[in-house]
Amino acid sequence: MNFLNFIYKAVIALLIILISFFILAMIIAYPINNKRHYIFSTSNSVKENYTMQKDNKFIQLVAVQFKLNPHDFTQSQNFKAKIDSIMANIKSRIDPKYNTLVVFPEDTGTMLVLDGMDNVIKSSHTLNEGIEKSIRQHIITMGIEKILYRTSWPRTLFLYKSQDMAKTYFETFSNAAKKYEVYIVAGSILLPDYKIKNGKYLSLKPRDNKVYNISYLFGPDGLIIGRQKKVYLIDLEGPQGLDVQPAKLSELKVFNTPMGKIGIAICLDAFKQDVLNELKKQGADILVQPSANPGPWTYEQREDWLNGSWFAVAKQKMFKYAINPMMTGSILDLQFYGQSSIIAADMHTSGPNYFELNSTYGFVSLSKHFDDEEIIIAKVPHP
């Protein structure tokens, strides 16, 4: 019995010693009041792994001039790989100590409607032909949905494919924002308006028969900060085209972030004074204009484009900064052209302008090409 007591006390003493060593090791590895966490390796070097405290003196603005390629959309894994490749490129060019806002062009997610449509794309010559063939492939199920939703064929197509599109879109950009620790305005996508709670969607089942051109803002934690629907639509999006539902002016919102207050005006919305006035009224510092121009980048078009975010920021001084990423490339007969830009209200010296236009003020960064992929970045003072 005495021997057992001796063994028991010896085990307790040994446990106390081991626990003491463990606590000491934890104190060394995780110093109190130090935000840096150290991981010890088997070598003599110490690997430092921590989330850096952001410096609020500057912010970094990134415009992604995306070039469409059907291959990137006909399989969801291709889309995820494409976005991750772009984000890895951006990471190599930014300073991690500053907050970064990455903006993709309008309709970056819309082309996910092509998922599984490899054969349709290869056998079609026009967008209308592609839509018709896709509908015929699923005529029974889509016919039932068309009757239930009481809407047009193009809108029925997007409602039919909305759950798969949304799942890929949300997963891709949420993971990218979290992985690369940046804010992302994920271009836009044609989707129903989902209910968002605590930064996540509650269900991907359409709540009604409406489809919007909608943009989502993701935070570095991967959660959804907010969304913005397009108010003013172009003919391609109208009743005789894709049959998109326009949003109401009253639905415009500004999102407060550590980078400043962000207001999103999808493409044509940034040319409309009532939209700009509403975002200004709500205190937006940064105007985000994701764009996709489905037409030639002519001299007239370039001159007219100065009436968008450039006019609002450089001329009217309504906002501190603007980011205007443009879509390029083509899907069948649908072609996109444009030059992406980052604009500052206090950029008074004469500098670059759109291709072949006279030098002007306001542009902090401007893409060199109007028909190719490019990423432009600007480090600017915090607004």
C-alpha positions as CSV (number, residue, x, y, z in Angstrom):
1,M,0.0,0.0,0.0
2,N,2.8,2.4,0.9
3,F,4.5,1.4,-2.4
4,L,1.3,2.3,-4.3
5,N,1.1,5.7,-2.5
6,F,4.7,6.3,-3.4
7,I,4.0,5.5,-7.1
8,Y,0.9,7.7,-7.0
9,K,2.8,10.7,-5.6
10,A,5.6,10.2,-8.1
11,V,3.2,10.3,-11.0
12,I,1.5,13.4,-9.6
13,A,4.9,15.1,-9.2
14,L,5.9,14.2,-12.8
15,L,2.6,15.5,-14.1
16,I,3.1,18.8,-12.3
17,I,6.6,19.1,-13.8
18,L,5.3,18.4,-17.3
19,I,2.5,20.9,-17.0
20,S,4.9,23.5,-15.7
21,F,7.2,23.0,-18.7
22,F,4.1,23.1,-21.0
23,I,2.9,26.4,-19.5
24,L,6.5,27.9,-19.8
25,A,6.7,26.9,-23.4
26,M,3.3,28.5,-24.1
27,I,4.5,31.7,-22.5
28,I,7.6,31.8,-24.6
29,A,5.7,30.9,-27.8
30,Y,2.9,33.4,-27.3
31,P,4.2,36.4,-25.4
32,I,1.6,38.4,-23.5
33,N,0.4,41.7,-25.1
34,N,2.2,40.8,-28.4
35,K,0.2,40.4,-31.5
36,R,2.9,38.2,-33.1
37,H,2.5,34.5,-32.7
38,Y,5.6,32.3,-33.2
39,I,5.8,28.7,-34.4
40,F,8.9,26.9,-33.5
41,S,10.5,24.7,-36.1
42,T,13.0,21.9,-35.8
43,S,15.7,24.1,-37.3
44,N,17.6,26.9,-35.6
45,S,15.4,29.5,-37.4
46,V,12.1,30.8,-36.0
47,K,9.2,31.0,-38.4
48,E,7.0,34.0,-37.7
49,N,3.3,33.7,-38.5
50,Y,0.9,36.5,-37.7
51,T,-1.8,38.7,-39.1
52,M,-0.2,42.1,-39.5
53,Q,-1.8,45.2,-37.9
54,K,-3.0,47.3,-40.8
55,D,-1.5,50.8,-41.3
56,N,-4.4,53.3,-41.9
57,K,-2.2,56.0,-43.4
58,F,-2.7,54.6,-46.9
59,I,-5.0,52.2,-48.7
60,Q,-4.5,50.2,-51.9
61,L,-7.0,50.2,-54.7
62,V,-7.0,47.5,-57.4
63,A,-9.0,47.4,-60.7
64,V,-9.0,44.0,-62.5
65,Q,-9.5,44.4,-66.2
66,F,-10.8,40.9,-66.8
67,K,-10.6,39.2,-70.3
68,L,-13.5,36.8,-71.1
69,N,-12.6,33.3,-72.1
70,P,-15.4,30.7,-72.3
71,H,-13.1,28.1,-70.9
72,D,-13.0,29.9,-67.5
73,F,-16.8,29.6,-67.1
74,T,-17.8,26.2,-68.6
75,Q,-16.6,24.4,-65.5
76,S,-16.8,25.8,-62.0
77,Q,-13.3,24.7,-61.1
78,N,-11.9,26.6,-64.1
79,F,-13.6,29.8,-62.8
80,K,-12.2,29.2,-59.3
81,A,-8.7,28.6,-60.7
82,K,-8.9,31.8,-62.8
83,I,-9.9,34.0,-59.9
84,D,-7.3,32.5,-57.6
85,S,-4.6,33.1,-60.3
86,I,-5.6,36.8,-60.6
87,M,-5.6,37.2,-56.8
88,A,-2.2,35.5,-56.5
89,N,-0.8,38.0,-59.0
90,I,-2.3,40.9,-57.0
91,K,-0.9,39.6,-53.8
92,S,2.6,39.7,-55.3
93,R,2.2,43.3,-56.1
94,I,0.6,44.8,-53.0
95,D,1.9,45.7,-49.5
96,P,0.3,43.5,-46.9
97,K,0.5,46.3,-44.2
98,Y,-2.2,48.3,-46.0
99,N,-5.9,47.5,-46.4
100,T,-6.7,46.6,-50.1
101,L,-9.9,46.9,-52.1
102,V,-10.0,44.7,-55.2
103,V,-12.7,45.3,-57.8
104,F,-13.7,43.0,-60.6
105,P,-15.8,44.2,-63.7
106,E,-19.5,44.0,-64.2
107,D,-20.8,40.6,-65.2
108,T,-17.7,38.7,-64.0
109,G,-20.1,36.2,-62.3
110,T,-22.9,36.4,-65.0
111,M,-20.9,34.2,-67.4
112,L,-21.2,31.3,-64.9
113,V,-24.5,30.6,-66.7
114,L,-22.2,28.9,-69.2
115,D,-21.3,26.2,-66.7
116,G,-21.7,22.8,-68.4
117,M,-22.4,24.4,-71.8
118,D,-19.2,23.5,-73.6
119,N,-21.0,21.9,-76.5
120,V,-23.5,24.8,-76.8
121,I,-20.7,27.4,-77.0
122,K,-18.7,25.4,-79.6
123,S,-21.8,24.9,-81.8
124,S,-23.2,28.4,-81.5
125,H,-22.3,31.6,-83.4
126,T,-24.4,34.2,-81.5
127,L,-25.5,34.7,-77.9
128,N,-29.2,34.3,-78.8
129,E,-28.5,31.0,-80.6
130,G,-26.6,29.8,-77.5
131,I,-29.5,30.7,-75.2
132,E,-32.0,28.9,-77.4
133,K,-29.9,25.8,-77.5
134,S,-29.4,25.8,-73.8
135,I,-33.1,26.1,-73.2
136,R,-33.9,23.3,-75.7
137,Q,-31.5,21.0,-73.7
138,H,-33.7,21.4,-70.6
139,I,-37.0,22.2,-72.3
140,I,-39.2,20.1,-69.9
141,T,-37.8,21.3,-66.6
142,M,-37.3,24.9,-67.8
143,G,-40.8,24.8,-69.3
144,I,-42.2,23.9,-66.0
145,E,-40.2,26.7,-64.2
146,K,-41.3,29.2,-66.9
147,I,-45.0,28.4,-66.2
148,L,-44.4,28.5,-62.4
149,Y,-42.4,31.8,-62.5
150,R,-44.6,33.3,-65.3
151,T,-41.6,35.0,-66.9
152,S,-39.5,35.2,-70.1
153,W,-37.2,32.4,-71.4
154,P,-34.0,34.3,-70.8
155,R,-35.0,35.1,-67.2
156,T,-36.1,31.5,-66.7
157,L,-32.7,30.3,-67.8
158,F,-31.0,32.4,-65.1
159,L,-33.5,31.3,-62.5
160,Y,-33.0,27.7,-63.5
161,K,-29.2,27.9,-63.2
162,S,-29.1,30.4,-60.3
163,Q,-28.4,28.0,-57.5
164,D,-25.3,26.6,-59.1
165,M,-24.1,30.0,-60.3
166,A,-24.6,31.5,-56.9
167,K,-22.8,28.6,-55.1
168,T,-19.7,29.0,-57.3
169,Y,-19.8,32.8,-57.1
170,F,-20.1,33.0,-53.4
171,E,-17.6,30.2,-52.6
172,T,-15.0,31.6,-55.1
173,F,-15.0,35.2,-53.9
174,S,-15.5,34.5,-50.2
175,N,-12.6,32.1,-50.2
176,A,-10.4,34.6,-52.2
177,A,-11.2,37.5,-49.9
178,K,-10.3,35.4,-46.8
179,K,-7.3,33.7,-48.4
180,Y,-5.7,36.9,-49.5
181,E,-7.0,39.1,-46.7
182,V,-8.5,41.8,-48.9
183,Y,-11.8,43.5,-49.6
184,I,-13.4,42.4,-52.9
185,V,-16.2,43.9,-54.9
186,A,-16.9,40.8,-57.0
187,G,-17.9,42.5,-60.2
188,S,-21.6,41.6,-60.7
189,I,-23.8,38.6,-61.5
190,L,-27.3,38.1,-62.7
191,L,-29.1,36.4,-59.8
192,P,-32.2,36.6,-57.6
193,D,-31.9,38.8,-54.5
194,Y,-31.0,36.4,-51.7
195,K,-31.6,37.2,-48.0
196,I,-28.2,37.8,-46.2
197,K,-27.8,37.4,-42.5
198,N,-24.5,37.7,-40.5
199,G,-22.5,37.9,-43.7
200,K,-23.9,34.7,-45.3
201,Y,-26.9,33.8,-47.5
202,L,-29.7,31.9,-45.8
203,S,-30.9,30.0,-48.9
204,L,-30.1,29.9,-52.6
205,K,-33.6,29.1,-53.6
206,P,-35.2,32.0,-55.5
207,R,-37.8,33.9,-53.4
208,D,-39.6,35.2,-56.5
209,N,-39.2,35.4,-60.3
210,K,-36.9,38.5,-60.3
211,V,-33.3,38.5,-61.5
212,Y,-31.1,41.5,-60.8
213,N,-27.7,42.6,-62.0
214,I,-26.2,42.6,-58.5
215,S,-22.8,43.2,-57.0
216,Y,-21.5,41.8,-53.7
217,L,-18.8,43.2,-51.3
218,F,-16.8,40.7,-49.4
219,G,-14.6,41.4,-46.3
220,P,-11.2,39.9,-45.5
221,D,-13.0,37.4,-43.2
222,G,-14.8,36.0,-46.3
223,L,-18.2,37.3,-45.1
224,I,-20.6,39.4,-47.2
225,I,-20.5,43.1,-46.1
226,G,-23.3,44.1,-48.5
227,R,-24.8,44.0,-52.0
228,Q,-25.9,46.5,-54.5
229,K,-28.4,46.0,-57.4
230,K,-28.2,47.9,-60.7
231,V,-30.8,50.7,-61.1
232,Y,-30.4,51.7,-64.7
233,L,-30.2,49.0,-67.3
234,I,-28.9,49.0,-70.9
235,D,-30.9,47.5,-73.8
236,L,-29.1,44.1,-73.6
237,E,-30.5,43.8,-70.0
238,G,-34.0,45.1,-70.8
239,P,-37.3,43.3,-71.5
240,Q,-36.3,42.5,-75.1
241,G,-32.9,41.2,-74.0
242,L,-31.9,39.3,-70.8
243,D,-35.0,40.6,-69.0
244,V,-33.2,41.8,-65.9
245,Q,-35.2,43.5,-63.1
246,P,-34.1,47.1,-62.4
247,A,-33.5,48.1,-58.7
248,K,-35.1,51.1,-57.0
249,L,-33.1,54.2,-56.2
250,S,-34.1,53.8,-52.6
251,E,-32.2,50.5,-52.4
252,L,-28.8,52.1,-52.8
253,K,-26.6,51.7,-49.8
254,V,-23.1,52.8,-48.7
255,F,-20.9,50.3,-46.8
256,N,-18.7,51.4,-43.9
257,T,-15.3,49.7,-43.9
258,P,-11.8,50.5,-42.3
259,M,-10.9,51.7,-45.8
260,G,-13.6,54.3,-45.8
261,K,-17.3,54.3,-47.0
262,I,-17.8,52.4,-50.2
263,G,-20.6,53.2,-52.7
264,I,-21.2,50.9,-55.6
265,A,-22.7,52.1,-58.9
266,I,-22.8,49.4,-61.5
267,C,-21.7,50.7,-64.9
268,L,-24.5,52.9,-66.3
269,D,-25.5,53.9,-62.7
270,A,-22.3,55.9,-62.3
271,F,-23.4,58.1,-65.3
272,K,-26.7,59.0,-63.5
273,Q,-26.7,62.0,-61.2
274,D,-29.5,60.8,-59.0
275,V,-27.5,57.6,-58.2
276,L,-24.4,59.7,-57.5
277,N,-26.3,62.1,-55.3
278,E,-27.7,59.3,-53.2
279,L,-24.3,57.7,-52.6
280,K,-22.9,61.2,-51.8
281,K,-25.8,61.8,-49.4
282,Q,-24.9,58.6,-47.6
283,G,-21.3,59.7,-47.2
284,A,-19.5,57.5,-49.7
285,D,-15.7,58.1,-49.9
286,I,-14.9,55.6,-52.6
287,L,-17.0,55.2,-55.7
288,V,-16.9,51.7,-57.2
289,Q,-18.0,51.4,-60.8
290,P,-17.8,47.8,-62.1
291,S,-18.3,48.0,-65.9
292,A,-18.8,46.0,-69.0
293,N,-19.0,48.0,-72.3
294,P,-20.6,45.7,-75.0
295,G,-19.3,47.8,-77.9
296,P,-16.2,49.2,-79.6
297,W,-13.9,51.5,-77.7
298,T,-14.3,54.3,-80.3
299,Y,-13.2,57.9,-79.9
300,E,-16.8,58.9,-79.2
301,Q,-17.2,56.1,-76.6
302,R,-13.9,57.1,-74.9
303,E,-15.0,60.8,-74.7
304,D,-18.4,59.7,-73.3
305,W,-16.9,57.5,-70.7
306,L,-15.4,60.6,-69.1
307,N,-19.0,61.5,-68.0
308,G,-19.0,58.6,-65.5
309,S,-16.8,58.1,-62.4
310,W,-14.1,60.5,-63.8
311,F,-16.6,63.4,-63.9
312,A,-18.0,62.5,-60.5
313,V,-14.6,62.4,-58.8
314,A,-12.1,64.6,-60.8
315,K,-14.6,67.2,-61.9
316,Q,-17.4,67.3,-59.3
317,K,-15.3,66.2,-56.4
318,M,-18.2,64.2,-55.0
319,F,-16.0,61.3,-53.8
320,K,-12.4,61.0,-52.8
321,Y,-11.6,58.1,-55.2
322,A,-13.2,56.0,-57.9
323,I,-12.3,52.5,-59.2
324,N,-13.6,51.6,-62.6
325,P,-12.6,48.1,-63.8
326,M,-13.6,47.2,-67.3
327,M,-14.5,43.8,-69.0
328,T,-12.7,42.8,-72.2
329,G,-12.8,39.8,-74.4
330,S,-15.8,38.1,-76.0
331,I,-18.4,35.3,-75.7
332,L,-19.7,34.3,-79.1
333,D,-20.8,37.6,-80.8
334,L,-20.8,39.6,-77.5
335,Q,-17.6,41.6,-77.3
336,F,-16.4,44.0,-74.6
337,Y,-13.9,46.8,-74.7
338,G,-12.6,49.5,-72.3
339,Q,-9.8,50.9,-70.2
340,S,-9.9,50.4,-66.5
341,S,-9.0,53.3,-64.2
342,I,-8.4,54.6,-60.7
343,I,-9.3,58.2,-60.1
344,A,-8.6,60.7,-57.3
345,A,-10.3,64.0,-56.6
346,D,-7.0,65.7,-55.6
347,M,-5.0,64.6,-58.6
348,H,-4.6,68.0,-60.2
349,T,-1.6,67.6,-62.3
350,S,-2.0,66.7,-66.0
351,G,-1.5,63.1,-66.8
352,P,-2.9,60.2,-68.8
353,N,-6.3,60.0,-70.5
354,Y,-8.2,57.4,-72.4
355,F,-6.5,56.2,-75.6
356,E,-5.7,59.0,-78.0
357,L,-7.5,61.7,-75.9
358,N,-5.7,64.8,-74.7
359,S,-3.9,64.6,-71.3
360,T,-6.1,65.4,-68.4
361,Y,-6.1,65.4,-64.6
362,G,-7.6,62.9,-62.2
363,F,-6.3,59.5,-63.3
364,V,-4.0,58.0,-60.8
365,S,-3.8,54.8,-62.8
366,L,-5.1,53.8,-66.2
367,S,-4.8,50.6,-68.1
368,K,-2.7,50.6,-71.3
369,H,-4.9,48.3,-73.3
370,F,-8.6,48.3,-74.1
371,D,-8.8,44.7,-75.4
372,D,-6.7,42.7,-73.1
373,E,-6.4,41.6,-69.4
374,E,-4.6,43.9,-67.1
375,I,-4.4,44.7,-63.4
376,I,-3.8,48.3,-62.2
377,I,-3.0,49.2,-58.6
378,A,-2.7,52.5,-56.7
379,K,-1.6,53.2,-53.2
380,V,-3.4,56.4,-52.0
381,P,-3.9,58.3,-48.8
382,H,-6.7,57.0,-46.6
383,P,-9.8,59.0,-47.3
